[in-house]
Amino acid sequence: NTQHPRSVHSGGGVVFGAEESRTEFGMPLLKLLSDGKFHSGVELGEALGVSRSAIWKRLKTLEDDLGVEVFKVPGRGYRLEEPLSLLDAERIAQEGGWPVTVLASIDSTNAEAQRRLPQQQPPFALLAEHQQAGRGRRGRAWVSPYGKNLYLTAVVSSPGGIQKLQALSLTMGLAVIRTLQQLGVEDACLKWPNDVLVRGRKLAGILIELSGDPQDVCQAIIGIGINVNMRLADNIDQPWISMAEASGGLQDRNQVASLLLREIDSLWQIHRRSGFAALRSEWERYHGWQGRAVTLSSGVRCIQGTVAGVAEDGAILMHIDGQTQAFSGGELSLSLDHDS
C-alpha cells in the first residue's frame, strides 16, 4: 500500500492511512507468529478476538501479499519457517540516534523518502519490512523479502550543494563495513563504487539519489540494502550472501539498523566537513579489488587495466598501459578479469 503506508514512529504511535490495507490487517497475526513456534488456530483467534476462519484468511493475505511462508500442520497449528526479527522503531531511534519510521510494506524506501521531503525535514530515516519494488544501481531490482533483510533510507541535507556529496556512496560503504565488523562479519570488503562483498558474493548495496538545488541546499537520499537473514531468493542475477550465512547465525535486525545509523551519522559528519579525502585511506584498506586486473564497462565501451585505488573525489584509479587514469560516472561498471 504505497499511498497510505503503515508507519511506526519513534514516538511509539501507530499511524494508519485512511483505509487499513490488507497487509496491515495481518500485522498483529504476524507478530504473534514471529517467534517461529507453533500456534493453534484457536489460540491465535482468542489472542486477536477473531474466528479461526478469519485467522486462515489473514494468513492467506500474508502469503499472497508479502510472500511469507506459513507452515500448517494438523493438530499443531501454524508457524513460520524460522523466527522473524521484526523492526522496532522506538528501539532503533533510541539506539541509533535518528528520527525513525518503520513501514510495513512500501514500493521503495528511497521513493517514499523522496515523497516525504516536501513535508519532512532531514535528517530522518525510513525502514521497511518489505519492498514491493526495491531498486539497486543502474535500474536493477533489489529483492526484498518480508522481515529478512534491512531496507533503509537515511536522508541528510547538504547546504554546500552537490559538490559536498562527491563520493558519498563510498563513504556509506565504509559505514556498512564498520557495522558488519561490530557484528562478527569481519571478512567483508568494498567493491567500487557501491557494493559490499563477502567471499566474492554481494552482501550489501548502496543507492544514493539527490533532491533539491544542486548549487545550494540539496538532500542526499541514502538507500542501503543489506542481506541479513535471507536464506533463499529467486531472481538474483549475481552471487550473494547474507550476514546469517557469513556469521553462522541469525542476526537481530534492530541491532543492525541501530549500529548502521550511528555509523552513517558519524561518517556523514566527517564527509560534510572534510569530504571523502579524509576517509580515502580507510576505504582503500577494505577495497577488495585493489591491485586486481579488471574490466571497466560503460555502455559498449570496455577498458582493461589494474585497480590502483580511488581518488579524493571518489573516481576509480586504474593502471592502463603504464599510466594511471581516473574514471567516474553513474553508468560505469567494474568486473574482475578471470585470470586476476
Buried (B, 14 or more C-beta within 10 A) or exposed (E): BBEBBBBBBBEEEEEBEEEEBBBBBBBBBBEBBBEEEBBBBEBBBEBBEBEBEBBBBBBEBBEEBBEBEBEEEEEEBBBBEBBBBBBBBBBBBEBBBBBBBBBBBBBBBBBBBBBBBEEBEBBBBBBBBBBBEBBBBEEBEBBBBBBBBBBBBBBBBBEEBBEBBBBBBBBBBBBBBBBBBBBEBEEBBBBBBBBBBBEEBBBBBBBBBBBBEEEEEBBBBBBBBBBBBBEEBEEBEEEBBBBBBBBEEBBBBBBBBBBBBBBBBBBBEBBBEEBBBBBBEBBBEBBBBBEEBBBBBEEEEEBEBBBBBBBEBBBBBBBBEEEEBBBBEEEBEBEBEEEE
